[in-house]
Amino acid sequence: MERAVFNVTSVLLLLALVTTLPSKEDWDIYSFHINSTVTSRYATTVITSRVANRMDESKEIEFHVRIPKNAFISKFRMFIDGQLYDGAVKAKEQAQQEYTQAVSSGQSAGMVSSVGRTLEEFKTSVNVAPHKKVTFELTYEELLKRRIGKYELQIHARPMQPVRDFKVDVYIQEKAGISFIKVQGGLSTKDLANAITKTHADKEAWVHFYPTEDQQKTCDSCGEQGMNGDLVVVYDVNRNASFGDIKQSSDGYFVHHFAPSNLSRISKNVVFIIDQSGSMHGRKIQQTRTALLQILSDLAEDDYFGLITFDREIFHWKRELVQASLENLGSAKEFVKSINDRGATDINLAVLEGARMLNAHPREGSASILILLTDGDPTSGETDLGRIKSNVKEAIAGKFPLYCLGFGYDVNFEFLKTMSLQNDGVARRIYDDSDADIQLRGFYVEVATPLLTDVTMIYLGGTNLTQTNFSQYYDGSEIVVAGQITDNNVETFIPQVVAISRNSKVTFSETNMTEIVPDDHIQRVWAYLTVKQLLEKELQLSGPEKVKVKEEALELSLKYSFVTPLTSMVVTKPQGERTDVLHKPKEGGTDRDEQSSGRVSAGSFGGGGYGRGGSHRTSGITMGQRPMHYRPRRPGAAQPHYPMHPGAGHPRPTMVSVEAGLLLDHGLQRLYDALVVQSVPVAAHPPTALHPGADWAFDLSIDHFPPTIVTATATPTTTVAAPLSHRFLLKAENQSIPLCFDVTGNVRLKLLHSPSRELFVNGELDSVADGGFTKIVIRVKPDLYIDIDVNEIIVRDGQTLTHYTGEEQITAGSVTVIKRNKEVDVATGDIRIVILLHERHGEKFLWPVLRRRPSDNNAEGILAVKPAVYEELQTSPFRLQINGQEVDVGRSDAVDYSIARAPKRGCWLVSAVAALQRPLDDFKVEQL
């Protein structure tokens, strides 16, 4: 289809599938950033893609993105030639009208959706002038759902070309504390695993993914066109309080997360209703048998169960529920092995019979569950969908939930979803793939262990509440309720949970309210949940009630700028550009509906880097064999202004960018890139065996992540003049408390030496309180030097000396340097180092982090030190055993300067020798 040109000034984002891969000679994605911030399970993800048209003629460049199905897009904008084109969410009918008026008949770009298992696909495009750039920025929000004891944050990346400035930054903050965190997905495989760094510090965690261009070709689904896969951050929170935790905003909104774990399981009564009609032929019926055999093996002995198969008729294994004894399970498995496909599909008859079996077998203190698996529409018996839903609702009568599993894409999923929602259940699509049996069993595991039934969430003094009644609560799941506190009066707000546990009624209550959150985060959680539940409610209603609920959902969607099934986003664009539409696709949209736009795509998930060019000047100065270096500044000397990154200094990362909140952890497996440094007077330390003077003994071992440099703050106890010491923080393997040690004076340190690559990175510590490095010098081979300080970057390449002061990308030999507001990103070969700029008490300093360690594994230096392995010894005084040696320790703290927010962390204070496993002198250098 040829590109259509429209004489309009607004564009609506489109759902589409790109069929043409781009050519990098035409355009270049020079920056690709993804920043996700998760606070109390609510994730806000910002994707920024910067693209340059390298052609001598105008080029249409497409922004193509995949996001989780559960998410709502809340912002989209473009920057073209310094002009901002911002998006606005409008009612779908209004947006469609604008689109129709602007586009000639038959010339639309194809409003289609491509939905996989967990992702939705969106795209838009814009015409870019020769040798000009465009920045796309998309924000979406989602509430992470707890399943089988964990939350999953899914990030998909498919830029369709290797990107030099690619990075993913994830920040998680949970008041209850983070119990574990790990990274999975296709983008964590092969060499890409070495580009991942994570740091876990009690209530906070950071994950960074900084692959080089070469690494972007090496994952399981990667190739010459770069990455195509998911990065999945998996975590859970501590469950110390059975009542859960309530978070309140300053404007009176609250959210309550309820997931008690210290409860006894409730035995269950479960009936499986299995479609064996002709459409289940082949792999579907084979996978169903495989899954059922495993599910039967998972039943507990005190469970009761029943099996029904159906086509145009129903077939019982037994007409009543029986106990899950070994004998009965053996007989049931033989029945399952004999299931074969045949006939038509009478869903009405089968579900009514399953409900009859459960109603005929009431057991006090148990939980009943009805599970339907089908792959098609009703074709026999009662086929009217409305009457089937009415019959099923009447038969179940709110006594137990109905879970509907739709196998493949031929099934009427909206019918199954509505029928489930009307009976306190959910619908789940089972994808017709090689792992369908694993999908089936995975769903069963989610509902296999009921802990509570008839759960009622009560909030006296609360209003505008989301759903508060739940038929069952399962182990590994979570109930989330949000609302408003009446008149924002906490004194009259009394939350309580009442439920049935086994045979007794239980009550959960909490007298202490949680901290007040100053931003609108909690309000957006409430809006998100409310819109989701109103959309589900609208499916179940008809007539005036349906219209009213739909209007409420639309009003909230517009107020909070959510792109939902009721809204679309309109984006103003340059004169002459056409209008496109971004819709929220329905679950069940198929690839069969897709149309091709025929445009060249600039990628399928964008991210951004530095955008503005910086000034530089080049001179042909002839110098000796060594580069010219500035002397370190005197303590207290004035420093030139260095532009601060937006959001720097905030108590938490912003939603749009985490560049100011980066954890400078490098993604190597054996490197700990979270060393922190801070300057404190030696005299401030009390005289102990741990602190005899300048150098200490400290032990260090291995972890899955590289060491990071962190700066710690200690309060002086005396004003006696003494040399300053900088405190370094070292992660520990499988321990939440890191080690820390001090280095005295403004010494020069070996940060990273890679002999095979002829790479040398050295840094000089400053001589000011709470400081870090005043200068870092990178030398590659004999004649390339890169000097970095807080004001500028100086590159000496042979006899040429160049100064850089602005934000830009610098290429010198095999080294690429990207200078941003608050960091400098240095890449050479398979090595990537990020240098953060910090400021404390008016003093600026640098902090380096190794993002990617050399693959030859022979690197040396502070950044290459492996994480510590220690055991706590219950002795007096308290000691640690580090690598087989007992070491005296003291409890202290350090400011983690590997993270732009610079949080303070508790640590075990030990000696430098014990930490480094070598004398500190081995890490000192005479010259930078």
Secondary structure, DSSP 8 states (H G I E B T S, - for coil): -------EEEEE-B-----S---TTTEEEEEEEEEEEEETTEEEEEEEEEEEE-SSS-EEEEEEEEEETT-EEEEEEEEETTEEEEEEEEEHHHHHHHHHHHS-TT----------SSEEEEEEEEEE-TT-EEEEEEEEEEE---BTTBEEEEEEE--SS--SSEEEEEEEE-TT-EEEEEEESGGGSGGGGGGEEEEEETTEEEEEE---TTGGG-STT-BTTB--EEEEEEEEE----TT-EEEEETTSEEEEEE---S-----EEEEEEEE-SGGGTTHHHHHHHHHHHHHHHH--TT-EEEEEEESSSEEES-SS-EE--HHHHHHHHHHHHT----S---HHHHHHHHHHHHHT---TT-EEEEEEEESS---SS---HHHHHHHHHHHHTTSS-EEEEEESSSS-HHHHHHHHHTTT--EEEE-SSTTHHHHHHHHHHHHS-EEEEEEEEEEETEES----EEEEEETT--EEEEEEEGGG-GGG-EEEEEEEETTEEEEEE--S---EE-SSHHHHHHHHHHHHHHHHHHHH--HHHHHHHHHHHHHHHHHTT-B-TTEEEEEEEEEEE----EE---TT--GGG----------SS------S---EEEE-----SS--------TT---------TTTT-SS--SS--GGG-B-----SS--EEEE--EEEGGGS---TT-SSS---------SS-EEEE------S------EEEEEEE-BTT-SS-EEEEEESS-EEEEEEEGGGTEEEEEEE-SSTT--EEEEEEEETTTEEEEEESS-EEEEETTEEEEE-SSEEEEETTEEEEE-SSEEEEEETTEEEEEEEEEETTEEEEEEEEEE--TT---BSGGG---B-EEEE--SS-EEEETTEEEE-EEEEEE-TTBTT--EEEEEE--HHHHHSS-GGGGB-S--
